């Protein structure tokens, strides 16, 4: 989700770099059995495919992606080996990792890029190293993606936001509120979050033209969102709702409302399911609706795509649509908790 430098492409250019990548991979290989997708026994490490995968941060969605990828491979009996990174929103970490995987010669690179623009050099490096790139959740800008990315697994972010905007309009109409003031806690350092908001606003304003967005501030992590949410509540005491563009923003907004004693007065419309979000939805005092793209489902889709690529049968369509789920009732929250007892979304 951000910014970063990148060294020039070329796998056999600076022998020192190649040696660095080989050493880094060799060190990782010692523990790769721990992240093998189908176990290490009975074969050479990575003989059925070696995959680099980048998780943008530590939010639960990415745990779901990892688990879904593992589940698919185990069901197919594949012995993929994973070389993994949690980039933690750090572009330099992502850049270094892509450099390592390029030197290691992985069969595919699966990633949710940190930045639509600053991540281009790293993705180009992978492409020019002969490594197919699969984006999920986020990707680099469209022009570059069409050049350097083999496949993009994406739940339409505009539709994602539109569904939640419709749910917000339903709520306010049922309450007889025609001109709600709404504050946005955003993650708009990535383009998909901008598109989520645009879809939300389009649906909301189509039905409630007197609604107003009174604040739009970054609050992607829970701690950040709590702090920003508390400031918004002070600056806009008449605010009716928060819209959280991502999971951290959603739960930060819920906590800010509860901490400020505004539960029952201020509501939240959120994104990205988690155990905490499902519990808040089941309670239904503050969180009124949540929209989600399951990490488990996306991980499975990524596994299928990687398998096709390794088999030499790349997907015909550039974008593969990931399903979007809307949750609006206490029963929806309770059902999610039953279906995800381990909390992995």
C-alpha positions, 0 to 999 in steps of 0.5 A, spaced: 500 500 500 505 505 498 512 507 496 518 504 494 525 504 490 527 498 486 534 496 483 534 495 475 532 488 472 536 483 469 537 476 473 544 475 471 547 482 472 550 483 478 553 476 480 553 479 488 545 480 487 544 473 484 548 470 490 544 474 495 538 471 492 541 464 492 543 465 499 536 468 502 533 462 498 537 457 501 536 460 508 528 460 507 529 453 504 531 450 511 524 452 513 520 451 507 517 445 509 513 448 515 509 452 509 509 447 504 502 446 501 502 439 501 507 436 505 515 435 504 515 428 505 516 423 499 519 428 494 525 433 493 523 440 495 519 444 490 519 439 485 511 440 484 512 448 484 515 453 488 511 459 489 512 466 492 507 470 495 506 477 498 501 478 503 500 486 504 499 486 511 497 482 517 490 483 517 485 477 517 484 477 510 491 475 508 491 469 513 485 467 509 488 467 502 494 463 505 489 458 508 485 458 501 491 457 497 494 451 502 487 448 502 486 448 494 493 445 493 492 439 499 486 437 495 489 437 489 495 433 492 500 438 489 507 439 493 507 447 492 513 450 496 511 457 498 516 463 499 512 468 503 512 475 505 508 479 510 510 486 507 507 490 512 505 495 507 513 496 506 515 497 499 522 496 500 520 489 504 516 488 498 522 490 493 527 486 496 523 480 496 521 480 489 528 481 488 530 474 492 524 470 488 527 472 481 533 470 483 531 463 486 527 462 480 520 461 483 514 458 478 510 464 479 509 470 484 502 471 487 502 478 490 497 484 493 502 490 491 503 495 496 502 501 490 499 501 484 505 506 481 511 504 486 510 497 485 511 497 477 519 496 477 518 490 482 513 487 478 516 488 471 523 485 474 519 479 475 516 479 468 523 480 465 525 474 469 520 470 466 516 469 472 508 469 471 505 474 476 498 473 479 495 479 482 490 479 487 486 484 491 490 490 489 495 490 483 499 495 479 496 501 474 492 498 469 497 500 463 503 496 466 499 490 469 497 489 462 504 488 460 507 485 466 501 481 470 499 474 467 492 474 471 488 479 476 484 476 481 479 481 483 472 483 487 470 489 483 471 494 488 466 499 485 461 494 486 464 492 493 462 499 495 456 500 491 453 494 495 455 497 502 452 504 499 445 501 498 445 498 505 447 504 508 441 507 504 436 502 506 438 503 514 437 511 513 431 510 510 428 505 515 430 510 520 427 516 516 433 520 516 434 523 509 440 527 510 445 523 514 452 526 515 457 520 514 465 520 515 469 516 511 475 512 514 480 510 508 485 506 505 486 510 499 493 510 498 491 504 494 486 505 488 481 499 490 479 503 496 478 510 492 474 505 487 470 502 493 468 509 496 466 512 489 461 506 489 459 507 496 457 514 494 454 513 488 449 508 491 448 513 497 447 519 493 442 516 488 437 515 494 439 520 499 441 526 495 442 530 501 447 526 504 453 529 506 461 526 507 463 531 512 470 527 513 474 523 509 481 521 513 486 515 513 485 510 518 487 503 515 489 500 521 485 499 527 489 503 532 490 509 527 482 508 525 480 509 533 484 515 533 482 518 527 475 516 529 475 519 536 477 526 533 472 526 527 467 525 533 469 531 536 470 535 530 463 533 528 458 531 534 452 531 529 455 525 525 450 519 523 455 514 521 462 512 519 464 508 513 470 504 514 473 502 507 477 496 510 477 492 516 482 496 520 478 502 519 471 498 520 473 496 527 477 502 529 470 506 527 466 501 532 471 502 537 471 509 537 464 510 537 463 505 543 469 509 547 465 515 546 459 513 548 455 514 542 453 507 541 446 507 539 447 514 536 452 513 531 453 507 526 458 504 522 458 501 515 464 497 514 468 492 509 472 486 510 469 480 515 473 478 521 471 475 528 470 482 531 466 484 525 462 478 525 461 479 533 459 487 532 454 485 526 451 480 531 450 485 536 448 490 531 448 496 535 453 500 532 455 495 526 449 495 521 452 492 515 459 489 512 461 487 505 467 482 504 471 478 499 473 472 502 480 471 503 479 463 503 476 464 496 481 468 493 486 463 496 483 458 492 482 461 486 490 463 486 491 456 487 487 454 481 491 460 477 498 458 479 496 450 477 494 452 470 500 457 469 505 451 471 501 447 467 502 452 461 495 454 460 495 461 463 488 464 464 484 466 457 481 472 461 486 477 465 481 479 470 478 473 474 472 476 478 472 474 486 465 473 489 463 479 493 458 478 500 454 483 503 452 482 511 446 486 514 443 482 519 445 480 526 443 473 523 448 474 518 454 475 523 452 469 527 452 465 521 459 467 519 462 466 526 459 459 526 462 458 519 469 460 521 470 458 528 478 459 527 476 466 525 480 466 518 475 470 513 
